[in-house]
Amino acid sequence: MGGVVFEIDFERALQSWSDWTSLPIEEIRNRFRMDEAYERHERGEIGASEYFDYLRVMLELEAADSEIALGWNAIYLEEIAETVNCILAVNATLPCFAFTNSNPTHQVFWMAAYPRAVESFQQIFVSSELGLRKPDRVAFDAIADNTGISLGKMLFFDDSEENVDGARAAGMRAVHVKTHSDVKKALADIGAL
């Protein structure tokens, strides 16, 4: 959902955390990675406290969980209204699902922050609940099993080229979203708009 349905900017988290460490912002940028601990958190294998402990060590943070979470949720910007409007326009005739790599802390935040976007989908699959994340093939297979729709009949949108490549390798039609117009164009191309 991030980067397609609402804007995100991880730089905002790093800037927030810079208040809680003596490291310069350049070093925080160098150290923060979407690494194995990040992915484990998104698969629900470790909780927020354990992940935040990891961030404390990696970024030398002197901050409570609540302070780290505040920065963690600072990544969220505006809903992409044009995309949500497209979803609302087609969901009367096409089933619309979301599959997001996310964690419980973020999920609580975006569920409350973007009610219109959340309500535009029939169901939202969250990696930390599913125990699987994009771009793994088994994650896409789980979505097909849960929806009863074969992967070949799905049109997948993502702002990550890696996730789009994974979806295509799984047999899905996939669109790499760089701007909101990519969503509208793809839906128009299949006659949905």
C-alpha positions as CSV (number, residue, x, y, z in Angstrom):
1,M,0.0,0.0,0.0
2,G,2.9,2.3,0.8
3,G,4.0,4.1,-2.4
4,V,0.8,3.1,-4.2
5,V,-2.1,4.1,-2.0
6,F,-0.3,6.5,0.3
7,E,3.0,8.2,0.2
8,I,5.9,7.1,2.4
9,D,9.3,8.5,3.2
10,F,11.7,6.6,5.4
11,E,13.9,9.7,5.6
12,R,11.4,11.1,8.1
13,A,12.0,8.1,10.4
14,L,15.7,8.6,10.2
15,Q,15.4,12.3,10.9
16,S,13.2,11.6,13.9
17,W,15.6,9.1,15.3
18,S,18.5,11.5,14.9
19,D,17.2,13.3,18.0
20,W,17.9,10.1,20.0
21,T,21.5,9.3,19.0
22,S,24.8,11.0,18.8
23,L,25.4,9.6,15.3
24,P,25.3,12.1,12.4
25,I,22.3,11.7,10.1
26,E,24.7,10.5,7.3
27,E,25.7,7.6,9.6
28,I,22.1,6.8,10.5
29,R,21.3,6.6,6.7
30,N,24.3,4.3,6.2
31,R,23.4,2.0,9.0
32,F,19.6,1.7,8.5
33,R,18.8,-1.2,6.2
34,M,15.8,-3.2,5.2
35,D,17.8,-6.2,6.3
36,E,16.9,-9.6,7.8
37,A,15.7,-8.2,11.1
38,Y,13.4,-5.8,9.2
39,E,12.1,-8.6,7.1
40,R,11.5,-10.8,10.1
41,H,9.6,-8.0,11.7
42,E,7.4,-7.7,8.6
43,R,6.8,-11.5,8.6
44,G,5.7,-11.3,12.3
45,E,8.6,-13.4,13.4
46,I,9.8,-10.8,15.9
47,G,7.7,-8.1,17.6
48,A,8.1,-4.4,17.8
49,S,10.0,-4.5,21.1
50,E,12.6,-6.9,19.7
51,Y,12.9,-5.0,16.5
52,F,13.2,-1.7,18.3
53,D,15.9,-3.2,20.5
54,Y,17.8,-4.1,17.3
55,L,17.4,-0.5,16.1
56,R,18.6,0.8,19.4
57,V,21.9,-1.1,19.0
58,M,22.3,-0.5,15.2
59,L,21.6,3.2,15.4
60,E,22.8,3.8,19.0
61,L,19.4,5.1,20.0
62,E,18.8,6.3,23.6
63,A,15.0,6.1,23.2
64,A,12.0,4.3,24.6
65,D,9.9,2.1,22.4
66,S,7.2,4.8,22.2
67,E,9.8,7.3,20.9
68,I,11.1,4.9,18.4
69,A,7.6,4.1,17.3
70,L,6.9,7.8,16.8
71,G,9.7,8.0,14.3
72,W,8.8,4.7,12.8
73,N,5.3,6.0,12.0
74,A,6.6,9.4,10.8
75,I,7.2,7.7,7.4
76,Y,3.5,8.2,6.4
77,L,2.5,11.1,4.3
78,E,-0.7,11.8,2.3
79,E,-3.1,9.4,0.8
80,I,-2.8,9.2,-2.9
81,A,-6.3,10.3,-3.7
82,E,-6.1,9.6,-7.4
83,T,-5.3,6.0,-6.7
84,V,-7.9,5.5,-4.1
85,N,-10.5,7.1,-6.5
86,C,-9.5,4.5,-9.1
87,I,-9.9,1.7,-6.6
88,L,-13.3,3.0,-5.6
89,A,-14.3,3.3,-9.3
90,V,-13.5,-0.3,-10.1
91,N,-14.3,-2.2,-6.9
92,A,-18.0,-2.4,-7.8
93,T,-17.1,-4.6,-10.8
94,L,-13.7,-6.1,-9.9
95,P,-12.5,-7.6,-6.6
96,C,-9.9,-5.3,-5.1
97,F,-7.4,-6.6,-2.5
98,A,-4.3,-5.1,-1.0
99,F,-1.1,-7.0,0.0
100,T,1.3,-5.0,2.0
101,N,4.7,-5.8,3.6
102,S,4.0,-4.2,7.0
103,N,4.3,-4.7,10.7
104,P,1.8,-4.3,13.6
105,T,3.0,-0.8,14.6
106,H,2.6,0.5,11.1
107,Q,-0.6,-1.3,10.5
108,V,-2.3,0.3,13.5
109,F,-1.2,3.7,12.3
110,W,-2.2,3.4,8.6
111,M,-5.5,1.7,9.5
112,A,-6.4,4.8,11.5
113,A,-4.7,7.4,9.2
114,Y,-6.2,6.3,5.9
115,P,-9.8,5.0,6.5
116,R,-11.0,5.8,3.0
117,A,-8.1,3.8,1.5
118,V,-8.5,0.9,3.9
119,E,-12.2,0.7,3.2
120,S,-11.7,0.7,-0.6
121,F,-10.4,-2.9,-0.4
122,Q,-12.4,-6.0,0.1
123,Q,-9.5,-7.4,2.2
124,I,-6.0,-6.3,3.1
125,F,-3.4,-9.0,3.5
126,V,-0.6,-7.9,5.8
127,S,2.7,-9.7,5.7
128,S,3.1,-9.8,9.5
129,E,-0.3,-11.5,9.8
130,L,0.3,-13.8,6.9
131,G,3.8,-14.7,8.0
132,L,5.0,-14.2,4.4
133,R,6.2,-11.1,2.5
134,K,6.5,-10.0,-1.1
135,P,8.3,-10.8,-3.4
136,D,8.4,-14.4,-2.2
137,R,6.4,-16.8,-4.5
138,V,4.8,-18.5,-1.5
139,A,3.4,-15.2,-0.4
140,F,1.7,-14.7,-3.8
141,D,0.4,-18.3,-3.7
142,A,-1.1,-17.6,-0.3
143,I,-3.0,-14.6,-1.6
144,A,-4.4,-16.7,-4.5
145,D,-5.4,-19.4,-2.0
146,N,-7.1,-16.9,0.3
147,T,-9.0,-15.0,-2.5
148,G,-9.8,-18.0,-4.7
149,I,-8.4,-16.1,-7.7
150,S,-5.6,-17.6,-9.7
151,L,-2.4,-15.6,-10.0
152,G,-2.8,-15.4,-13.8
153,K,-6.1,-13.5,-13.3
154,M,-4.7,-10.9,-11.0
155,L,-3.3,-7.4,-11.8
156,F,-0.7,-6.5,-9.3
157,F,0.5,-2.9,-8.5
158,D,3.7,-2.1,-6.5
159,D,6.2,0.7,-6.2
160,S,9.0,-1.8,-5.7
161,E,10.6,-3.2,-8.9
162,E,11.7,-6.3,-6.9
163,N,8.1,-7.0,-5.9
164,V,6.9,-6.5,-9.4
165,D,9.5,-8.9,-10.7
166,G,8.5,-11.4,-8.1
167,A,4.8,-11.1,-9.0
168,R,5.6,-11.5,-12.7
169,A,7.7,-14.6,-12.0
170,A,4.7,-16.0,-10.1
171,G,2.6,-15.5,-13.2
172,M,0.8,-12.3,-12.4
173,R,0.3,-9.3,-14.6
174,A,2.2,-6.6,-12.7
175,V,2.6,-2.8,-12.9
176,H,5.6,-1.0,-11.5
177,V,4.0,2.2,-10.0
178,K,6.1,5.3,-10.3
179,T,3.2,7.8,-10.3
180,H,-0.5,7.6,-9.6
181,S,-1.1,7.8,-13.4
182,D,0.4,4.3,-13.8
183,V,-2.5,2.8,-11.8
184,K,-5.1,4.7,-13.8
185,K,-3.5,3.8,-17.2
186,A,-3.3,0.1,-16.3
187,L,-6.9,-0.1,-15.2
188,A,-8.0,1.8,-18.3
189,D,-5.9,-0.6,-20.5
190,I,-7.9,-3.6,-19.2
191,G,-11.2,-1.7,-19.6
192,A,-11.9,-1.3,-15.9
193,L,-12.1,2.5,-16.1
